Amino acid sequence: MSTSDDVRVLVHALDQAADELDHVHADQLTGPTPCGDWDVAALADHLVAAPAKFLTMMRGEQPDWAAPPPHVREGWGAEFRVHADDLSHAWHELEGDPPTPAAWQVAEIAVHTWDLVSALGRPTDRLDPEVAQVALNFMRASLEPEKRGPAFGPEQTPAPDAGPYETLAAFAGRAAG
């Protein structure tokens, strides 16, 4: 895939993450997620903050991924969309080589979208399979076992009938059912 194809897929990934964030409700915030110690509130906050951090990278700066993101109390999808739109514009206005691969951003958004959808008990079969495939291809090419750290557990074996998102989740170390 070319960078422009990856950017197109990134825009789809951002749109679907925003749509899923619209389904977060205050009474779900303390629920568990596939992300270790994160509850739904922490996962939603991380996901909402991701496009702004990617935009910082697009500007040639280094975001502090360890810093806790601002806590969003409601309107997660709307808050996400503001930063996602800025990120999309930055990609469309980019001249020259990108400071970070769009596919890496797709992978981050795709995995955490699956995490959120799973935590909320929503169906994953409505998620864009192309987003999952770009994310999985990037992760398979880039995520070496020694770089998995706390964010990605050991690769799991997906079910034989696993869809693209369950396969991505299993590669990311999530127990994908």
C-alpha positions as CSV (number, residue, x, y, z in Angstrom):
1,M,0.0,0.0,0.0
2,S,1.1,3.5,-0.6
3,T,1.1,6.3,1.9
4,S,-2.0,7.8,0.3
5,D,-3.8,4.5,0.7
6,D,-2.7,4.2,4.3
7,V,-3.9,7.8,4.9
8,R,-7.3,6.9,3.4
9,V,-7.5,3.9,5.7
10,L,-6.5,6.0,8.6
11,V,-9.4,8.4,7.9
12,H,-11.7,5.4,8.0
13,A,-10.1,4.2,11.2
14,L,-10.6,7.6,12.8
15,D,-14.2,7.8,11.7
16,Q,-15.1,4.4,13.0
17,A,-13.3,5.1,16.4
18,A,-15.3,8.3,16.8
19,D,-18.5,6.4,16.0
20,E,-17.7,3.8,18.6
21,L,-16.8,6.5,21.1
22,D,-20.3,7.9,20.7
23,H,-21.5,4.7,22.3
24,V,-19.7,5.3,25.6
25,H,-22.0,6.2,28.4
26,A,-21.2,7.4,31.9
27,D,-22.5,4.2,33.6
28,Q,-19.9,2.1,31.6
29,L,-16.8,4.0,32.6
30,T,-15.7,1.7,35.4
31,G,-16.2,-1.4,33.3
32,P,-13.2,-3.6,32.4
33,T,-11.4,-3.6,29.1
34,P,-8.9,-6.0,27.3
35,C,-6.2,-3.4,28.1
36,G,-4.7,-4.7,31.3
37,D,-5.5,-2.3,34.2
38,W,-7.5,0.2,32.1
39,D,-11.2,0.6,32.7
40,V,-13.5,2.0,30.0
41,A,-12.8,5.6,31.2
42,A,-9.0,5.2,30.8
43,L,-9.3,3.5,27.4
44,A,-11.7,6.2,26.1
45,D,-9.4,8.9,27.4
46,H,-6.4,7.3,25.7
47,L,-8.2,6.9,22.5
48,V,-9.5,10.4,22.5
49,A,-6.0,11.8,23.1
50,A,-4.3,9.7,20.4
51,P,-5.0,11.9,17.4
52,A,-3.6,15.0,19.2
53,K,-0.5,13.0,20.1
54,F,-0.1,11.8,16.5
55,L,-0.5,15.4,15.3
56,T,2.3,16.4,17.7
57,M,4.4,13.7,15.9
58,M,3.4,15.1,12.5
59,R,4.9,18.4,13.6
60,G,8.2,16.7,14.3
61,E,7.8,16.8,18.1
62,Q,7.7,14.0,20.6
63,P,4.5,13.5,22.6
64,D,4.6,12.2,26.1
65,W,2.8,8.9,25.8
66,A,3.4,8.1,29.5
67,A,1.6,11.3,30.6
68,P,-2.0,10.6,31.6
69,P,-4.4,12.0,29.0
70,P,-7.0,14.6,30.0
71,H,-10.1,12.9,31.4
72,V,-13.2,13.4,29.3
73,R,-16.5,13.3,31.2
74,E,-18.9,13.0,28.2
75,G,-19.0,13.5,24.5
76,W,-16.0,11.2,23.8
77,G,-16.8,10.9,20.1
78,A,-17.2,14.6,19.6
79,E,-14.0,15.4,21.4
80,F,-12.2,12.7,19.4
81,R,-13.5,14.1,16.1
82,V,-12.0,17.5,16.7
83,H,-8.5,16.1,17.0
84,A,-9.1,13.4,14.3
85,D,-10.1,16.2,11.8
86,D,-6.9,18.1,12.6
87,L,-4.8,15.0,12.1
88,S,-6.6,14.2,8.8
89,H,-5.9,17.7,7.5
90,A,-2.3,17.4,8.5
91,W,-1.9,14.3,6.5
92,H,-3.6,15.8,3.5
93,E,-1.4,18.9,3.6
94,L,1.8,17.0,4.2
95,E,4.6,17.6,1.8
96,G,7.6,15.3,1.7
97,D,8.1,12.2,3.8
98,P,5.9,11.7,6.9
99,P,7.6,11.8,10.3
100,T,5.7,8.7,11.3
101,P,3.9,6.0,9.2
102,A,0.2,6.4,8.7
103,A,-0.1,2.6,9.1
104,W,1.3,2.9,12.7
105,Q,-1.4,5.3,13.5
106,V,-4.0,3.0,11.9
107,A,-2.7,0.2,14.1
108,E,-3.0,2.2,17.3
109,I,-6.5,3.3,16.5
110,A,-7.6,-0.1,15.3
111,V,-6.5,-2.1,18.3
112,H,-8.0,0.4,20.8
113,T,-11.2,0.6,18.8
114,W,-11.5,-3.2,19.1
115,D,-10.7,-2.9,22.8
116,L,-13.4,-0.4,23.2
117,V,-16.0,-2.3,21.2
118,S,-15.2,-5.4,23.1
119,A,-15.4,-3.7,26.5
120,L,-18.8,-2.2,25.5
121,G,-20.1,-5.6,24.3
122,R,-20.7,-4.2,20.8
123,P,-20.3,-6.4,17.7
124,T,-16.9,-6.3,16.0
125,D,-18.3,-7.6,12.6
126,R,-19.4,-4.0,11.7
127,L,-15.8,-2.7,11.9
128,D,-14.0,-2.0,8.6
129,P,-11.9,-5.1,7.8
130,E,-9.5,-3.0,5.7
131,V,-8.5,-1.0,8.8
132,A,-7.8,-4.2,10.7
133,Q,-5.8,-5.6,7.8
134,V,-3.6,-2.5,7.4
135,A,-3.1,-2.5,11.2
136,L,-2.2,-6.2,11.3
137,N,0.2,-5.9,8.3
138,F,2.0,-3.0,10.0
139,M,2.2,-4.8,13.4
140,R,3.4,-8.0,11.9
141,A,6.2,-6.2,10.1
142,S,7.1,-3.9,13.1
143,L,6.2,-5.5,16.4
144,E,9.1,-7.7,17.4
145,P,8.7,-9.9,20.5
146,E,11.1,-7.8,22.6
147,K,9.2,-4.6,21.9
148,R,5.8,-5.9,23.1
149,G,6.2,-4.4,26.6
150,P,3.1,-3.9,28.8
151,A,0.9,-2.7,25.9
152,F,1.0,-5.9,23.9
153,G,1.1,-9.3,25.5
154,P,2.4,-12.4,23.8
155,E,0.7,-13.1,20.5
156,Q,-2.4,-15.3,21.0
157,T,-3.8,-17.8,18.6
158,P,-7.0,-16.6,17.0
159,A,-10.0,-18.9,16.6
160,P,-10.1,-20.7,13.3
161,D,-13.1,-18.6,12.2
162,A,-11.8,-15.3,13.6
163,G,-12.6,-12.2,11.7
164,P,-10.0,-9.5,10.9
165,Y,-10.3,-7.6,14.1
166,E,-10.2,-10.8,16.3
167,T,-7.0,-11.8,14.4
168,L,-5.5,-8.3,15.0
169,A,-6.5,-8.4,18.7
170,A,-4.9,-11.9,19.1
171,F,-1.7,-10.6,17.4
172,A,-1.7,-7.7,19.8
173,G,-1.9,-10.1,22.7
174,R,-5.6,-9.7,23.5
175,A,-7.6,-12.7,24.4
176,A,-10.0,-12.5,21.5
177,G,-12.5,-15.1,22.6
